[in-house]
């Protein structure tokens, strides 16, 4: 039986890229996902770092120059709210939330 293809991206030119799975051999670790879910429950938007380009299915056959750093960062890194509208009070709230979630 054929596996269904999963849409993994649409290029600016409108080209649809598909793969059998959105997962690769490079995934965030369970602690990153647990932290993301805990922050989400507090209405704090977060996400894992961007998956290294050479690990995305659409680029699997493209040349890549790697040394393992991007994969290591992706497995443990997280993007937190940032920008001109994030106040000092927001930063304190986010930091306290992270501390509380680590202790749990």
Residue pairs with C-beta under 8 A, 6 or more apart in sequence:
3 20
3 21
4 20
5 18
5 19
5 20
6 18
6 19
6 20
6 21
6 22
7 16
7 17
7 18
8 17
8 18
8 19
8 22
8 56
8 57
8 58
9 16
9 17
9 56
9 58
10 16
10 17
11 17
17 57
17 58
19 57
19 58
21 57
22 57
24 51
24 55
24 56
24 57
25 55
26 51
26 52
26 55
26 71
26 74
26 75
27 75
28 48
28 49
28 74
28 75
28 76
28 77
28 78
29 75
29 76
31 76
32 48
32 75
32 76
32 77
32 78
33 48
34 101
35 46
35 78
35 98
35 101
35 102
36 46
36 47
36 48
36 78
38 97
38 101
38 104
39 45
39 46
39 80
39 94
39 97
39 98
39 101
40 46
42 97
44 80
44 81
44 93
44 94
44 97
45 81
46 78
46 79
46 80
46 81
47 78
47 79
48 74
48 77
48 78
48 79
49 73
49 74
49 77
49 78
49 79
50 74
51 74
52 66
52 70
52 71
52 74
53 59
53 62
53 64
54 60
54 62
54 64
54 66
54 70
55 71
55 74
80 94
81 90
81 94
